[in-house]
Amino acid sequence: MPDIQMRFDKDMLVLSSPLEAVLARQGVDVQADLEYLVLIEPDALRDTVRMEKVAGAQCLVAATEGIAPARLAHKGMDGREADFARAALDLLRPLKPQHLLAEIGPCGLPLDGSSADSLNENRSQYARAAHAFDGQEIDALLLTGFSRPDDLKCALMGVRQVTDVPVFASVKVDGQGMLEDGRTPVEDAVAIMAEYGAQVAGFECGAPIEQMTVIAKRAATCNLPLLAQVRAGKRNPRQDGPTPENPYYCPDAMVDAAIALRAAGVQFLRAIGEVSPAYTGALAAAVMGLDVVLSDQQNRA
């Protein structure tokens, strides 16, 4: 696997989608069983992962979003962070991805931004999660699913306590580019990412592409490579076109999204939500062989 930082601000790259939607359609209770499947029955996931690679994802993302110790303990897997990390990465390595990323999601603990004890405990969760990947060959950590600035800061600070592996960070935003607290715009979130050591700044959103491109241009103020995670909603079988509630109702809808987001300065693309490998394939086909388009404020040469 080449150093992913050598590709920053160069060619367009697509990340593999989360496995949850495909597995849920197969009848798997992903909320209860995903971590067990990764650890104990990886063969049950292998075909799903392989299809993401076949679809064209250059960056395969390990299914470790729930690796924070508090979340594993809730599943009865207390202290098994390193075992879980190893199993998830071993699932991907035979596919020989160009780049291998490990995902870390919110730890799930309550956070009181005015309490030093609360902040320390939360930072410790992310430090221990990142520590689980010690000795493993990965290109980057992907911190994703964050919806509050304090959580994002704790995650970045915790990870940076224990590793210098490149970090992609991503926050959830609405169509107006605001975080869940309703007070933090995407500009402030990506500024936190830059300040606390992320190498790639990202956002996830399911708004129509016109709004997504505006958000991307606002996020470009951080002067870091950009990741856009495009969220597809659950499709109504009668839906035969995009709607404001679900603009990305089918894989073909991702093609226009990929083209527009590239034009807005995004380098890394990922389909999330109610998706399948076909969504990844649409993103990959739309930007295959293309270079990043940098705006004047992104021109980091």
Summary of the structure (lengths in Angstrom):
residues: 301
radius of gyration: 17.9
end to end distance: 24.1
largest distance: 51.5
contacts: 1050
relative contact order: 0.14
helix: 45%
strand: 16%
